[in-house]
Amino acid sequence: MLMPTQKLLKLQNVGKATFKDLELLGISSIQQLAQADPDELFNRLGTLTKQAQNPCVWDVFAAIIHEAKTGEKTPWWKWSKVRPLKNKK
C-alpha cells in the first residue's frame, strides 16, 4: 500500500519538482490537495521561496487539484487557458 505522500506522485502532473513544492507547502496527501486553492498555493510558494514563480506552476497546481477532487486527469497546459479568464471575474 502506498503512503499518502507517495500517492501524490501518482497524479498525472506531479513530478519531482512539483512533489518538492508540495512538500514545502505542507501538502502530504490527496485529501489535503483536494481542499487546496491554486492561487493560494502559487502565492505561498513564491513567498516561501522568495522567488517569482513561472505562471505555468499555477497551471500545474490547478490540474493536480482538479485531479485530486474529481479523479479526472488533465494535462497541465489545458489550464493555461483558464488562468487569464479567472482574473477577468
C-alpha positions as CSV (number, residue, x, y, z in Angstrom):
1,M,0.0,0.0,0.0
2,L,1.3,3.5,-0.9
3,M,1.9,6.1,1.8
4,P,-0.2,9.3,1.3
5,T,2.8,11.2,0.1
6,Q,3.6,8.5,-2.5
7,K,0.1,8.8,-3.8
8,L,0.8,12.4,-4.8
9,L,3.5,11.1,-7.2
10,K,0.8,9.0,-9.0
11,L,-1.0,12.2,-10.1
12,Q,-0.5,12.9,-13.8
13,N,1.2,16.2,-13.4
14,V,3.3,15.6,-10.3
15,G,7.0,15.1,-11.0
16,K,10.0,15.6,-8.7
17,A,9.9,19.4,-8.8
18,T,6.2,19.6,-8.1
19,F,6.4,17.0,-5.4
20,K,9.1,19.1,-3.7
21,D,6.9,22.2,-4.0
22,L,4.0,20.3,-2.4
23,E,6.3,19.2,0.4
24,L,7.5,22.7,1.0
25,L,3.8,23.8,1.1
26,G,2.9,21.1,3.6
27,I,0.7,19.1,1.3
28,S,1.2,15.5,2.0
29,S,-2.0,13.8,0.8
30,I,-4.5,13.7,-2.0
31,Q,-7.2,14.8,0.6
32,Q,-5.2,17.9,1.5
33,L,-4.6,18.7,-2.1
34,A,-8.3,18.4,-2.9
35,Q,-9.0,21.2,-0.3
36,A,-6.3,23.5,-1.7
37,D,-6.7,26.5,-3.9
38,P,-4.2,27.0,-6.8
39,D,-4.0,30.8,-6.2
40,E,-3.1,30.3,-2.6
41,L,-0.6,27.6,-3.3
42,F,1.0,29.7,-6.0
43,N,1.3,32.8,-3.9
44,R,2.5,31.0,-0.8
45,L,5.2,29.1,-2.8
46,G,6.5,32.4,-4.1
47,T,6.6,33.8,-0.5
48,L,8.3,30.7,0.9
49,T,11.0,30.5,-1.9
50,K,11.3,34.3,-2.1
51,Q,11.2,33.8,-5.9
52,A,8.7,34.8,-8.6
53,Q,7.1,31.6,-9.9
54,N,6.5,30.8,-13.5
55,P,2.8,31.2,-14.3
56,C,2.8,27.5,-15.5
57,V,3.3,26.5,-11.9
58,W,-0.3,27.8,-11.3
59,D,-1.5,25.7,-14.2
60,V,0.1,22.6,-12.7
61,F,-1.5,23.3,-9.3
62,A,-4.9,23.8,-10.9
63,A,-4.5,20.5,-12.8
64,I,-3.5,18.4,-9.8
65,I,-6.1,20.0,-7.5
66,H,-8.7,19.2,-10.2
67,E,-7.5,15.6,-10.4
68,A,-7.4,15.3,-6.6
69,K,-11.1,16.5,-6.4
70,T,-12.5,14.7,-9.4
71,G,-10.1,11.9,-10.4
72,E,-10.1,13.4,-13.9
73,K,-6.6,13.6,-15.3
74,T,-5.9,16.7,-17.5
75,P,-2.6,18.0,-19.0
76,W,-1.4,21.0,-17.1
77,W,-1.3,23.1,-20.2
78,K,-5.0,22.9,-20.6
79,W,-5.2,25.1,-17.5
80,S,-3.2,27.8,-19.2
81,K,-6.4,28.9,-21.0
82,V,-8.2,29.1,-17.6
83,R,-5.7,31.3,-15.9
84,P,-6.3,34.5,-17.8
85,L,-10.1,34.0,-17.6
86,K,-10.1,33.7,-13.8
87,N,-8.6,37.2,-13.5
88,K,-11.5,38.7,-15.5
89,K,-14.1,37.8,-13.0
